[in-house]
Amino acid sequence: MEKIDWNKLSFGYQKTNYNTRCYYRDNKWGEIEVTGSEIINMHISATCLHYGQEAFEGLKAFRGKDGRIRVFRWDENAKRLNTSADGIRMANVPQKLFKEMVWKTISLNSEFVPPYGTGAALYIRPLLLGTGAEIGVKPASEYLFMIFVTPVGPYFKEGLKPVNMMISRDYDRAAPLGTGNIKVGGNYAGSLNAIQNAHDQNFTNVVFLDAKEKKYIDECGPANFFAIKDNTYITPKSKSILPSITNKSLITLAEDMGLKVERRKVPVEELGTFEEAGACGTAAVISPIGTIYDPAAKKTYSYYENEPGPVSMELYSRLTSIQLGDTEDKYGWVEFVD
Ligand SMILES: *Cc1c(COP(=O)(O)O)cnc(C)c1O
């Protein structure tokens, strides 16, 4: 292995030694296979290629001060993968198999788990694909569950930097009763035009509104939205939002900090009343939001524009110190690999 400059690592894909795979055939899961190949060999008529039978997960492993490797809330990812699988009629992955493959994939690539203090982590990407050949629209009878890992640098190299967002008025991410609440590739394909449109106008990402009434805040790019005001943590409630494990964890920590928590509809006009706003997800934990532009009203809502707000910063440091093992893991969110 070439020596990795951990401090220069970007948030991108880098080859590691091995990935793990398991096939579902004849109504049962087979043996776990280990391979060094980055290629999947599959039937040209596989349902994942034509009809979007594909779901994924994203979680991270961290090396603590003690050198040991910790995985954050893997069981939540295992559960969510099956919710996604059910949402597009794919075979479920037993929690035990999920864990065994996560552990195996990390152990086989342990030299790629970044050292403590670099801000970097090992990103774990489980993937569930319909591999059975069909040409009519129906669920496949064969599936591939696989996991690969890649070391990733901190999302914000110079510390948390507020981003500028734009409300998406021309594109929706997911239909009101569609697949917005599950982690499937199709939602991402459907969001690419909105994101490109925002990039073209120099915004980092988009804030999607509810597709039905266009009145309420929905997802925030590929992350959940949260805001702070009057000592309250507020996050949208909607059937088309993906239930973020980071958001769920921040809610627990916010309550710990003595904040009230409100999970409810968040009308666009309320953006003008927030003290802090942010996006949350595994990749960045928190991306503080500096400004949100609404093209319909030609109006910009602004928050902390140059540095993260104090509550966002406190939430961020509480969560990351649990992940790294720097503070007590009182909720049992972290499990050791070695
Ligand atoms: C994965 C994802 C998130 C973040 O979820 P985490 O579990 O916190 O990583 C938020 N929104 C969408 C659309 C996602 O796909």
Ligand as a Chemical Component Dictionary entry (heavy atoms), coordinates in Angstrom:
data_LIG
# 
_chem_comp.id                   LIG 
_chem_comp.type                 NON-POLYMER 
_chem_comp.pdbx_formal_charge   0 
_chem_comp.three_letter_code    LIG 
# 
loop_
_chem_comp_atom.comp_id 
_chem_comp_atom.atom_id 
_chem_comp_atom.alt_atom_id 
_chem_comp_atom.type_symbol 
_chem_comp_atom.charge 
_chem_comp_atom.model_Cartn_x 
_chem_comp_atom.model_Cartn_y 
_chem_comp_atom.model_Cartn_z 
_chem_comp_atom.pdbx_ordinal 
LIG C1 C1 C 0 -28.231 9.367  3.847 1  
LIG C2 C2 C 0 -29.119 10.546 3.767 2  
LIG C3 C3 C 0 -29.231 11.482 4.817 3  
LIG C4 C4 C 0 -28.384 11.434 6.049 4  
LIG O1 O1 O 0 -28.568 10.313 6.828 5  
LIG P1 P1 P 0 -27.480 9.888  7.903 6  
LIG O2 O2 O 0 -27.990 8.612  8.446 7  
LIG O3 O3 O 0 -27.412 10.955 8.911 8  
LIG O4 O4 O 0 -26.188 9.749  7.157 9  
LIG C5 C5 C 0 -30.144 12.506 4.683 10 
LIG N1 N1 N 0 -30.890 12.647 3.564 11 
LIG C6 C6 C 0 -30.787 11.784 2.532 12 
LIG C7 C7 C 0 -31.629 11.999 1.340 13 
LIG C8 C8 C 0 -29.902 10.713 2.598 14 
LIG O5 O5 O 0 -29.815 9.874  1.566 15 
# 
loop_
_chem_comp_bond.comp_id 
_chem_comp_bond.atom_id_1 
_chem_comp_bond.atom_id_2 
_chem_comp_bond.value_order 
_chem_comp_bond.pdbx_ordinal 
LIG C1 C2 SING 1  
LIG C2 C3 SING 2  
LIG C2 C8 DOUB 3  
LIG C3 C4 SING 4  
LIG C3 C5 DOUB 5  
LIG C4 O1 SING 6  
LIG O1 P1 SING 7  
LIG P1 O2 DOUB 8  
LIG P1 O3 SING 9  
LIG P1 O4 SING 10 
LIG C5 N1 SING 11 
LIG N1 C6 DOUB 12 
LIG C6 C7 SING 13 
LIG C6 C8 SING 14 
LIG C8 O5 SING 15 
# 
